Amino acid sequence: MIKKINNFINGRFENSTSKTIPVWNPQNGEKLTEVTCSSKKELNNAVSSAKSAFCKWSNITLKERVEVFYEFRNELKNNITSLANSICQENGKTFEEARAEILKGIELTEFACSMPQIIHDEIQEVSRGVECRSSHVPLGIVASITPFNFPIMVPMWTVPNAIVLGNCMILKPSEQTPVGASKIAELLKKSGLPDGVFNVINGDKNIVEAICDHKDISAISFVGSTKIAKNVYQRTTSNFKRCLSLGGAKNHLIVLPDANEEMASNDIIASMSGCAGQRCMAASAMLGVGKIDSIINKIANKAKTIVAGKNLGSVISEEAKIRIEKYIEEAEKSGAKIILDGRGVKVSGKENGYYVGPTILDHVKPEMKIAKEEVFGPVLAIIRTNEIDEAIAIENNSQYGNASSVYTQDGNLANYVTEKVSAGMVGVNIGVPVPREPFSFGGWNESRFGVGDITGKSSINFWTQLKKRTSKWNQSAKKNWMS
């Protein structure tokens, strides 16, 4: 069992007398560790630490701040195996999925390291002797609240960019997966980040609310379910501070009859089952247009090669397993046809683990819960349509707007779909249309609350504010209305 996970404040892990929350290994159902359930006093200590560090950190050059993250990138690379193993233990991913998570975290860190090549003050002589200049200024103390499904990668959406831009950060990880945040803290300190610039505060709903309410925290990012994302956004903005709150998703893959069957079936299975379906970019609904039975057959056959405990990880908890299986049961009772049933899966040697096998349901109706709500498991609901516009209408009727993809070999149809669907990230013949850096990540509708995206160039405006300066030195310059 891993030793208790404590808060990381002012460059060290602090023992706490607060109550603790048990953390379970979802692969075997055994207790992995305990994590501090922080008090408001502990949050205040973390914020005070960040305030003390902010003045010095924000006043060094951008290039100097980036140097720390060059070292951090190297630490991530040097510790891929141990970091991936920790993700497997606390999240339930397969090792290859966990390793891929670290590699994406490295890519995100590399983008932060490129900030000196991206951010430049804008300077222009607007009139003779009069100069205007604008520059990005850090906000101060900021916070990031992250989910269980990517314990290291999702923090990398925010931590490197926010800190490189001169802010000091409070990270609140999911209480279900707190180990990754403690690893990040250790590696940042080893990389030379000054004490107080990065702090980790653990806990439950109460500490999230305290972060939203804290008068000295200027901006908050959140990633999680839509219900909580909406609450965090409302609470944070009611306190007159910035918030970018990413919620859930119901991603639709529109499959046309001319799709490349081999590519489409491979991609769709990888999208619906990767990370056990516990990602906001997972394909959970397939909209089949016209005669696509041969593609469905290929999908079903390929899905049978996805085996729980081998190339399919566990879901996060027993509660999640029960919830996912209930969606399948309700859909079956409502008339959906189960092609592949992943309920009741047991893994030899890990009988108490939280596993759901790959599940495919055909003839799902748009009004069924499984067609509308985020299942967050390795489940694909197939909805059949006659026309492409019917499929687009179903996609656009969703409350969410994270991602949508189309499978076709017709460029005109691909453009038609990508222009019409209401989603922030769209793909053509791609099961998980996640933009790569420097392009930014962010959905539409009730998949995002706030302005802008959480990664890439778009994140710069969220973590900074513009300072505009106008100067006049040449007294002899010809005067006009601008001077």
ZITA-V679392 format. One record per backbone hydrogen bond with DSSP energy under -1.0 kcal/mol. CO is the residue of the C=O (numbers start at 1). NH is the residue of the N-H. Records with the same first field share a line. If there is no record, write none. Layout:
CO=NH + NH
This chain:
5=36
7=14
8=200
12=9
19=37
21=35
23=32 + 33
25=29
26=354
30=25
32=2
33=23
34=5
35=21
39=43
40=44
41=45
42=46
43=47
44=48
45=49
46=50
47=51
48=52
49=53
50=54
53=57
54=58
61=65
62=66
63=67
66=70
67=71
68=72
69=73
70=74
71=75
72=76
73=77
74=78
75=79
77=80
79=83
80=84
81=85
82=86
83=87
84=88
85=89
86=90
87=91
88=92
92=314
94=98
95=99
96=100
97=101
98=102
99=103
100=104
101=105
102=106
103=107
104=108
105=109
106=110
107=111
108=112
109=113
111=114
112=115
114=117
115=118 + 119
122=134
124=132
127=130
129=473
130=126 + 127
131=471
132=124
133=469
134=122
135=467
137=465
140=168
141=218
142=170
143=221
144=172
145=223
150=154
152=156
154=157
155=158 + 159
158=162
159=163
160=164
161=165
162=167
163=166
168=142
169=199
170=144
171=201
172=146
178=182
179=183
180=184
181=185
182=186
183=187
184=188
185=189
186=190
187=191
188=193
189=192
194=197
197=169
199=171
200=8
202=38
204=208
205=209
206=210
207=211
208=212
209=213
210=214
214=217
218=242
219=143
220=244
221=145
222=246
225=229
226=230
227=231
228=232
229=233
230=234
231=235
232=236
233=237
234=238
236=239
237=240
242=220
244=222
245=449
246=224
251=284 + 285
252=405
253=287
254=407
255=289
256=259
260=264
261=265
262=266
263=267
264=268
265=269
266=270
267=271
268=272
269=273
270=274
273=276
274=277
275=278
277=279
279=282
284=381
285=253
286=383
287=255
288=385
290=292
292=296
293=297
294=298
295=299
296=300
297=301
298=302
299=303
302=305
303=306
307=310 + 311 + 312
312=309
317=321
318=322
319=323
320=324
321=325
322=326
323=327
324=328
325=329
326=330
327=331
328=332
329=333
330=334
331=336
332=335
337=362
340=360
342=357
347=350
350=353
353=355
354=315
359=380
360=339 + 340
361=382
362=337
365=368
368=371
369=373
377=379
378=359
380=361
381=286
382=364
383=288
385=290
387=391
388=392
389=393
390=394
391=395
392=396
393=397
395=398
399=446
401=424 + 444
402=425
404=427
405=254
406=429
407=256
410=414
411=415
412=416
413=417
414=418
415=419
416=420
417=421
421=423
425=404
427=406
432=434
436=439
438=457
441=454
444=447
445=448
447=247
449=245
456=459
457=460
459=463
463=139
465=137
467=135
469=133
471=131
473=475
474=477
480=483
